[in-house]
Amino acid sequence: MTDPDVTIDGIPYAELIDLGTIAKSEGISYEEVIDRFGSQSSNAG
């Protein structure tokens, strides 16, 4: 289990795992899925 406070480029690790799952299911890259969905949490603060 990872530390829930770990972030990469301001995105929580757990969210990156979810984004990776979305990327695979949508057939798109990590970069594209982060552009689409990842900014929601990183811009919240």
Short mmCIF file of the C-alpha atoms (twelve columns), coordinates in Angstrom:
data_MODEL
# 
_entry.id   MODEL 
# 
loop_
_atom_site.group_PDB 
_atom_site.id 
_atom_site.type_symbol 
_atom_site.label_atom_id 
_atom_site.label_alt_id 
_atom_site.label_comp_id 
_atom_site.label_asym_id 
_atom_site.label_seq_id 
_atom_site.Cartn_x 
_atom_site.Cartn_y 
_atom_site.Cartn_z 
_atom_site.pdbx_PDB_model_num 
ATOM 1  C CA . MET A 1  0.000   0.000  0.000   1 
ATOM 2  C CA . THR A 2  1.279   3.443  -0.838  1 
ATOM 3  C CA . ASP A 3  1.195   6.555  1.303   1 
ATOM 4  C CA . PRO A 4  -2.025  8.427  0.473   1 
ATOM 5  C CA . ASP A 5  -0.127  11.732 0.587   1 
ATOM 6  C CA . VAL A 6  2.284   10.784 -2.228  1 
ATOM 7  C CA . THR A 7  1.859   13.014 -5.262  1 
ATOM 8  C CA . ILE A 8  3.531   13.123 -8.667  1 
ATOM 9  C CA . ASP A 9  3.434   16.490 -10.433 1 
ATOM 10 C CA . GLY A 10 0.779   17.532 -7.924  1 
ATOM 11 C CA . ILE A 11 -1.520  14.587 -8.710  1 
ATOM 12 C CA . PRO A 12 -2.199  12.068 -5.929  1 
ATOM 13 C CA . TYR A 13 -0.698  8.644  -6.613  1 
ATOM 14 C CA . ALA A 14 -4.056  6.892  -6.218  1 
ATOM 15 C CA . GLU A 15 -5.546  9.225  -8.821  1 
ATOM 16 C CA . LEU A 16 -2.704  8.420  -11.228 1 
ATOM 17 C CA . ILE A 17 -3.597  4.729  -10.900 1 
ATOM 18 C CA . ASP A 18 -7.222  5.564  -11.738 1 
ATOM 19 C CA . LEU A 19 -6.126  7.729  -14.663 1 
ATOM 20 C CA . GLY A 20 -3.971  4.881  -15.952 1 
ATOM 21 C CA . THR A 21 -6.994  2.597  -15.893 1 
ATOM 22 C CA . ILE A 22 -9.021  5.193  -17.794 1 
ATOM 23 C CA . ALA A 23 -6.203  5.626  -20.330 1 
ATOM 24 C CA . LYS A 24 -6.103  1.890  -21.008 1 
ATOM 25 C CA . SER A 25 -9.871  1.580  -21.320 1 
ATOM 26 C CA . GLU A 26 -10.105 4.630  -23.608 1 
ATOM 27 C CA . GLY A 27 -7.038  3.644  -25.633 1 
ATOM 28 C CA . ILE A 28 -5.336  6.989  -25.026 1 
ATOM 29 C CA . SER A 29 -2.023  8.065  -23.514 1 
ATOM 30 C CA . TYR A 30 -1.357  9.069  -19.906 1 
ATOM 31 C CA . GLU A 31 -0.682  12.601 -21.133 1 
ATOM 32 C CA . GLU A 32 -4.057  12.825 -22.830 1 
ATOM 33 C CA . VAL A 33 -5.998  11.395 -19.903 1 
ATOM 34 C CA . ILE A 34 -4.197  13.744 -17.493 1 
ATOM 35 C CA . ASP A 35 -5.041  16.674 -19.770 1 
ATOM 36 C CA . ARG A 36 -8.687  15.591 -19.748 1 
ATOM 37 C CA . PHE A 37 -9.183  14.463 -16.152 1 
ATOM 38 C CA . GLY A 38 -6.061  15.079 -14.087 1 
ATOM 39 C CA . SER A 39 -6.347  18.835 -13.805 1 
ATOM 40 C CA . GLN A 40 -9.456  18.572 -11.623 1 
ATOM 41 C CA . SER A 41 -7.543  17.769 -8.426  1 
ATOM 42 C CA . SER A 42 -4.297  19.565 -9.201  1 
ATOM 43 C CA . ASN A 43 -6.124  22.858 -9.775  1 
ATOM 44 C CA . ALA A 44 -8.373  22.500 -6.724  1 
ATOM 45 C CA . GLY A 45 -5.781  23.860 -4.277  1 
# 
